[in-house]
């Protein structure tokens, strides 16, 4: 079948007949805050970066550094290149269940620099806040707590719940309205 004969994937143009559900006040899944930690130490609270996100469009922007000489393409400071925008997006995906937050070489560099580093996030799933925390070294000590916020991250009495329960909550909330919930390859 040629490209000219290819059947459309959807029964309408993407811009046609699509309107937000008027009964929905919030997104099904919303990453509200992302916190990068040098290590998870409640006494020191070694926060590298704390980013608050808003419902709707968030613009991730990096201010270029002052130029002392003409930068080369791909060099840090060149119009915001190499400032961590892609890594930020990958860390969001990591919090939401992706197995890795970068290529093996970038993960190794991050782990070398932040040996005990963690990424934490407040994620709202179907109207309920979850506090999620994963080490940069992998999911082996990941945890998630339902009905907790980023403000409670270092609270000594906070129960560190099962991260897989959080992933199940995301799956349930996002797949609930779909007719087909699983595919043979997943």
C-alpha positions in Angstrom: 0.0 0.0 0.0 1.5 3.4 -1.0 1.5 6.5 1.3 -1.3 7.9 -0.9 -3.5 4.8 -0.3 -2.7 4.5 3.5 -5.8 4.4 5.7 -6.0 7.0 8.4 -5.4 5.9 12.0 -8.3 8.0 13.4 -11.8 8.5 12.0 -11.4 12.3 12.1 -8.8 15.1 11.8 -7.0 15.7 15.1 -8.5 19.2 15.3 -12.1 18.1 14.7 -14.7 17.3 17.4 -12.2 17.4 20.3 -13.3 19.3 23.3 -12.3 19.1 27.0 -14.7 17.2 29.2 -16.7 20.1 30.9 -17.2 17.9 34.1 -13.4 17.5 34.6 -11.9 20.2 36.8 -8.3 18.7 36.9 -6.1 16.6 34.8 -6.1 12.9 35.5 -2.4 13.0 36.2 -0.5 16.2 37.1 3.1 16.5 38.3 2.8 19.4 40.6 6.3 19.7 42.0 9.7 18.1 41.2 12.5 18.1 43.7 16.1 17.0 43.1 18.1 16.1 46.1 21.8 15.6 46.7 20.8 12.9 49.1 17.8 12.0 51.1 18.8 13.4 54.5 16.0 15.0 56.5 18.5 16.7 58.8 20.3 18.5 55.9 17.5 18.7 53.3 20.1 18.9 50.4 17.8 20.3 47.7 19.5 20.8 44.4 16.4 22.2 42.6 12.7 22.6 43.6 10.5 23.2 40.6 6.8 24.0 40.9 4.6 23.2 37.9 1.2 24.5 37.1 -1.8 23.0 35.4 -1.7 23.7 31.7 1.4 24.7 29.8 4.6 25.1 31.6 7.6 26.6 29.8 11.0 25.2 30.7 13.5 27.9 29.9 17.2 28.2 30.5 18.8 31.6 30.6 22.0 31.6 28.5 25.2 32.3 30.5 27.2 35.5 29.9 29.5 35.1 26.9 33.2 35.7 27.5 34.1 34.2 24.1 32.2 32.9 21.2 30.6 29.6 22.2 30.7 26.5 20.1 27.5 24.6 19.1 26.4 22.3 21.9 28.5 24.0 24.4 27.0 25.0 27.8 25.5 28.5 27.7 24.7 28.5 24.0 21.2 29.7 23.9 20.2 27.5 26.8 21.7 24.3 25.4 23.0 21.7 27.8 21.1 23.2 30.7 19.1 20.2 31.7 15.8 20.6 29.9 15.7 17.1 28.5 17.0 15.6 31.7 14.1 17.4 33.6 11.6 15.8 31.2 13.2 12.4 31.6 13.1 12.7 35.4 9.4 13.5 35.2 9.0 10.3 33.1 11.1 8.4 35.6 8.9 9.4 38.5 5.9 8.3 36.5 7.3 4.8 36.0 9.9 4.9 33.2 12.7 2.4 34.1 15.6 4.8 33.4 16.0 8.6 33.6 18.7 8.9 30.9 21.1 7.0 28.7 23.5 4.7 30.6 26.4 7.2 30.3 24.4 10.2 31.6 22.9 8.1 34.4 26.5 7.1 35.4 27.6 10.8 35.4 24.6 11.9 37.5 25.2 9.0 40.0 28.9 9.8 40.2 28.2 13.4 41.0 25.2 12.7 43.2 26.0 9.3 44.6 23.0 9.3 47.0 20.8 11.6 44.9 17.1 11.3 44.7 14.2 12.8 42.7 11.0 13.4 44.6 7.7 14.7 43.2 4.2 15.6 44.2 1.9 14.0 41.7 -1.8 14.5 41.7 -3.6 11.3 40.4 -7.3 11.6 39.9 -7.5 14.4 42.5 -5.4 12.7 45.1 -1.8 13.9 46.0 1.0 11.4 46.1 4.5 12.0 47.3 6.9 9.9 45.3 10.7 9.5 45.8 13.2 7.5 43.8 17.0 7.3 44.1 19.1 8.1 41.0 20.6 4.6 41.5 17.4 2.8 40.5 14.0 1.8 41.9 15.1 -0.5 44.6 14.4 2.0 47.4 11.6 3.9 45.6 8.6 4.8 47.7 5.3 6.6 47.3 2.8 7.9 49.9 -0.9 8.6 49.1 -2.4 11.8 50.4 1.0 13.4 51.1 2.4 16.6 49.6 5.9 17.9 48.8 5.8 19.9 52.0 5.9 16.6 54.0 8.9 15.2 52.2 11.2 15.4 55.2 8.5 14.8 57.9 9.8 12.1 60.2 6.4 10.6 60.7 5.7 10.2 57.0 5.1 6.5 56.1 7.0 5.5 52.9 4.5 3.4 51.0 4.9 1.1 48.1 5.9 2.7 44.8 4.1 0.0 42.8 0.8 1.0 44.4 1.4 4.5 43.0 2.0 3.1 39.5 -1.2 1.1 39.8 -3.1 4.2 40.7 -1.8 6.0 37.6 -2.7 3.0 35.4 -6.2 2.8 36.9 -6.8 6.5 36.5 -5.5 6.8 33.0 -6.9 3.6 31.5 -10.3 3.6 33.2 -12.1 5.2 30.2 -10.4 3.1 27.5 -12.1 0.2 25.9 -8.9 -1.7 25.5 -6.7 -1.7 28.6 -3.9 -4.1 27.7 -2.2 -5.1 24.5 -0.4 -8.4 23.7 3.0 -6.7 23.7 2.6 -4.9 27.0 
